Amino acid sequence: MQHLFVYSAQAPSLSIDINAPDRSAVIDAIYIVDKYEAKGIISNYRNPFNAHFGRRADTGEILVREVPTQLEGPELIDLLLQLKEKIDRKMQRKVNPRSLQNLRKRQAWTAETRPTKPVVMTELLVKRAVELRDEGCSWRTVGDVLGVHKETARGAVNRTKVNAPDYT
């Protein structure tokens, strides 16, 4: 991955990924180069000033593939304009008009139309769970006896307590 690092003493530095450039960063870089006479460095690192370049073991020299390339003036502006053209040439995503015809606003969920999981606890099982609970069984025991998870049994009993009419 190669980066173009644009720097100047008067302006903040920018790092642009050459393979996938950001349009606003390229436009900012063109402005900085034009106004502040900034310089650019093409490198394998986002910021070549802080990078630790790979070196040869025998001589300590920077590896050839790691050596950054410095650009100035018209050469740098040409590269930035090429990157901007590359972004502008990029094909925009096209949507088939027929697929747009299928789009329509969906109605809001109601209590009857809301998708729900199938009911596991029938009224008979809920009554049995209430009986077991009144006998002093734990929720785990209630769930094991009924063949459901303890939280399923507890939730079903709690819901029936809320929905049950009080005739007293």
C-alpha contacts under 8 A as a table, 3 or more apart, distances in Angstrom:
res1	aa1	res2	aa2	distance
1	M	17	D	7.42
1	M	18	I	7.70
1	M	19	N	7.04
1	M	44	N	5.92
2	Q	17	D	6.18
2	Q	18	I	5.75
2	Q	19	N	7.01
2	Q	42	I	6.75
2	Q	43	S	5.65
2	Q	44	N	4.62
2	Q	45	Y	6.93
2	Q	46	R	7.96
3	H	15	S	6.41
3	H	16	I	5.42
3	H	17	D	4.52
3	H	18	I	5.41
3	H	41	I	7.99
3	H	42	I	5.67
3	H	43	S	5.46
3	H	44	N	5.99
3	H	45	Y	6.30
3	H	46	R	5.64
4	L	15	S	5.70
4	L	16	I	5.06
4	L	17	D	6.41
4	L	18	I	6.42
4	L	40	G	6.45
4	L	41	I	5.60
4	L	42	I	4.57
4	L	43	S	6.55
4	L	46	R	7.59
5	F	13	S	7.13
5	F	14	L	5.73
5	F	15	S	4.46
5	F	16	I	6.38
5	F	40	G	5.39
5	F	41	I	5.07
5	F	42	I	6.37
5	F	43	S	7.61
5	F	46	R	6.83
5	F	47	N	6.48
5	F	48	P	7.57
6	V	13	S	5.52
6	V	14	L	5.15
6	V	15	S	6.37
6	V	29	A	6.70
6	V	33	V	7.84
6	V	38	A	6.59
6	V	39	K	5.74
6	V	40	G	4.32
6	V	41	I	6.55
7	Y	11	A	7.20
7	Y	12	P	6.77
7	Y	13	S	4.37
7	Y	14	L	6.59
7	Y	38	A	5.55
7	Y	39	K	5.62
7	Y	40	G	6.28
8	S	11	A	5.41
8	S	12	P	6.91
8	S	13	S	6.57
8	S	32	I	7.86
8	S	36	Y	6.76
8	S	37	E	7.26
8	S	38	A	4.60
8	S	39	K	6.47
9	A	12	P	7.82
9	A	38	A	7.91
10	Q	36	Y	6.73
11	A	32	I	6.87
11	A	36	Y	7.21
14	L	25	A	7.22
14	L	29	A	6.86
15	S	25	A	7.97
15	S	46	R	5.96
15	S	47	N	7.03
16	I	21	P	5.86
16	I	22	D	7.04
16	I	25	A	6.74
16	I	26	V	7.18
16	I	46	R	7.81
17	D	20	A	5.49
17	D	21	P	5.13
17	D	22	D	7.66
17	D	46	R	7.92
18	I	21	P	5.45
18	I	83	L	7.48
21	P	25	A	7.58
21	P	26	V	7.06
21	P	83	L	6.96
21	P	87	I	7.31
22	D	25	A	5.36
22	D	26	V	6.29
22	D	87	I	7.98
23	R	26	V	5.21
23	R	27	I	6.28
23	R	84	K	6.69
23	R	87	I	6.67
24	S	27	I	5.13
24	S	28	D	6.10
25	A	28	D	5.05
25	A	29	A	6.05
26	V	29	A	5.00
26	V	30	I	6.23
26	V	80	L	6.36
26	V	83	L	7.23
26	V	84	K	6.46
27	I	30	I	5.16
27	I	31	Y	6.36
27	I	84	K	7.52
28	D	31	Y	5.13
28	D	32	I	6.21
29	A	32	I	5.05
29	A	33	V	6.05
29	A	80	L	7.49
30	I	33	V	5.24
30	I	34	D	6.04
30	I	77	I	6.41
30	I	80	L	6.42
30	I	81	L	7.73
31	Y	34	D	5.16
31	Y	35	K	5.96
32	I	35	K	5.30
32	I	36	Y	5.46
32	I	37	E	7.02
32	I	38	A	6.29
33	V	36	Y	5.61
33	V	37	E	4.78
33	V	38	A	4.48
33	V	39	K	6.96
33	V	73	G	7.31
33	V	76	L	7.85
33	V	77	I	7.08
34	D	37	E	5.71
34	D	38	A	7.51
34	D	77	I	7.80
35	K	38	A	7.99
37	E	72	E	7.97
37	E	73	G	6.78
38	A	72	E	7.20
38	A	73	G	7.66
39	K	70	Q	7.39
39	K	71	L	6.03
39	K	72	E	4.94
39	K	73	G	7.23
39	K	76	L	7.42
40	G	70	Q	5.77
40	G	71	L	4.96
40	G	72	E	6.26
40	G	76	L	6.58
41	I	48	P	7.69
41	I	68	P	6.30
41	I	69	T	5.48
41	I	70	Q	4.46
41	I	71	L	6.00
42	I	68	P	5.53
42	I	69	T	5.06
42	I	70	Q	6.43
42	I	71	L	7.74
43	S	46	R	7.28
43	S	48	P	6.55
43	S	66	E	7.19
43	S	67	V	7.21
43	S	68	P	4.62
43	S	69	T	6.67
44	N	48	P	7.97
44	N	66	E	6.68
44	N	68	P	7.50
45	Y	48	P	5.53
45	Y	51	A	6.42
47	N	50	N	5.80
47	N	51	A	6.36
48	P	51	A	4.91
48	P	68	P	7.72
53	F	62	I	6.34
53	F	63	L	7.65
53	F	66	E	6.29
54	G	62	I	5.90
54	G	63	L	5.85
54	G	66	E	6.59
55	R	60	G	5.32
55	R	61	E	5.30
55	R	62	I	4.36
55	R	63	L	5.23
56	R	59	T	5.80
56	R	60	G	4.89
56	R	61	E	5.50
56	R	62	I	6.37
56	R	63	L	6.08
57	A	60	G	5.65
62	I	66	E	6.53
62	I	67	V	6.49
63	L	66	E	5.24
63	L	67	V	6.54
64	V	67	V	5.43
71	L	75	E	6.27
71	L	76	L	5.36
72	E	75	E	5.91
72	E	76	L	5.24
73	G	76	L	5.49
73	G	77	I	6.35
74	P	77	I	4.98
74	P	78	D	5.96
75	E	78	D	5.19
75	E	79	L	6.42
76	L	79	L	5.17
76	L	80	L	6.27
77	I	80	L	5.04
77	I	81	L	6.06
78	D	81	L	5.10
78	D	82	Q	6.16
79	L	82	Q	5.07
79	L	83	L	6.29
80	L	83	L	5.03
80	L	84	K	6.21
81	L	84	K	4.94
81	L	85	E	6.14
82	Q	85	E	5.07
82	Q	86	K	6.12
83	L	86	K	4.97
83	L	87	I	6.36
84	K	87	I	5.15
84	K	88	D	6.23
85	E	88	D	4.95
85	E	89	R	5.96
86	K	89	R	5.23
86	K	90	K	6.37
87	I	90	K	5.32
95	V	99	S	7.28
95	V	100	L	7.69
96	N	99	S	5.48
96	N	100	L	6.95
97	P	100	L	5.17
97	P	101	Q	6.70
98	R	101	Q	5.19
98	R	102	N	6.92
99	S	102	N	5.35
99	S	103	L	7.02
100	L	103	L	5.40
101	Q	104	R	7.78
109	W	112	E	7.98
109	W	113	T	5.85
109	W	114	R	5.31
110	T	113	T	5.21
110	T	114	R	5.78
111	A	114	R	5.70
119	V	122	T	7.00
120	V	148	V	7.91
121	M	124	L	7.89
121	M	125	L	5.69
121	M	126	V	6.23
121	M	152	T	7.74
121	M	153	A	7.25
121	M	156	A	6.76
122	T	125	L	5.20
122	T	126	V	6.25
123	E	126	V	5.01
123	E	127	K	6.22
124	L	127	K	5.19
124	L	128	R	6.28
125	L	128	R	5.00
125	L	129	A	6.07
125	L	146	L	7.02
126	V	129	A	4.94
126	V	130	V	6.21
126	V	153	A	7.34
126	V	156	A	6.55
126	V	157	V	6.02
126	V	160	T	7.97
127	K	130	V	5.10
127	K	131	E	6.25
128	R	131	E	5.03
128	R	132	L	6.16
129	A	132	L	5.08
129	A	133	R	6.02
129	A	142	V	6.06
129	A	146	L	7.59
129	A	153	A	6.89
129	A	157	V	7.13
130	V	133	R	5.02
130	V	134	D	6.07
130	V	157	V	6.68
131	E	134	D	5.07
131	E	135	E	6.29
132	L	135	E	5.08
132	L	136	G	6.67
132	L	137	C	5.71
132	L	142	V	6.35
133	R	136	G	5.16
133	R	137	C	5.08
133	R	138	S	6.80
133	R	139	W	7.44
133	R	142	V	7.08
134	D	137	C	7.36
137	C	141	T	5.99
137	C	142	V	6.39
138	S	141	T	5.20
138	S	142	V	6.23
139	W	142	V	4.93
139	W	143	G	6.04
139	W	150	K	5.30
139	W	151	E	7.57
139	W	153	A	7.28
139	W	154	R	6.60
140	R	143	G	5.14
140	R	144	D	6.15
140	R	149	H	7.67
140	R	150	K	4.99
141	T	144	D	5.03
141	T	145	V	6.08
141	T	150	K	7.72
142	V	145	V	5.26
142	V	146	L	6.21
142	V	150	K	6.77
142	V	153	A	7.11
143	G	146	L	5.24
143	G	147	G	5.77
143	G	148	V	4.93
143	G	149	H	5.19
143	G	150	K	4.38
143	G	151	E	7.82
143	G	152	T	7.65
143	G	153	A	5.91
144	D	147	G	5.07
144	D	148	V	6.40
144	D	149	H	7.27
144	D	150	K	7.41
145	V	148	V	7.97
148	V	152	T	6.48
148	V	153	A	6.74
149	H	152	T	5.21
149	H	153	A	6.53
150	K	153	A	5.27
150	K	154	R	6.20
151	E	154	R	4.95
151	E	155	G	5.89
152	T	155	G	5.25
152	T	156	A	6.15
153	A	156	A	5.25
153	A	157	V	6.25
154	R	157	V	5.25
154	R	158	N	6.14
155	G	158	N	5.08
155	G	159	R	6.08
156	A	159	R	5.16
156	A	160	T	6.30
157	V	160	T	5.24
157	V	161	K	6.27
158	N	161	K	5.12
158	N	162	V	6.45
159	R	162	V	5.22
159	R	163	N	6.19
160	T	163	N	4.96
160	T	164	A	5.59
161	K	164	A	5.29
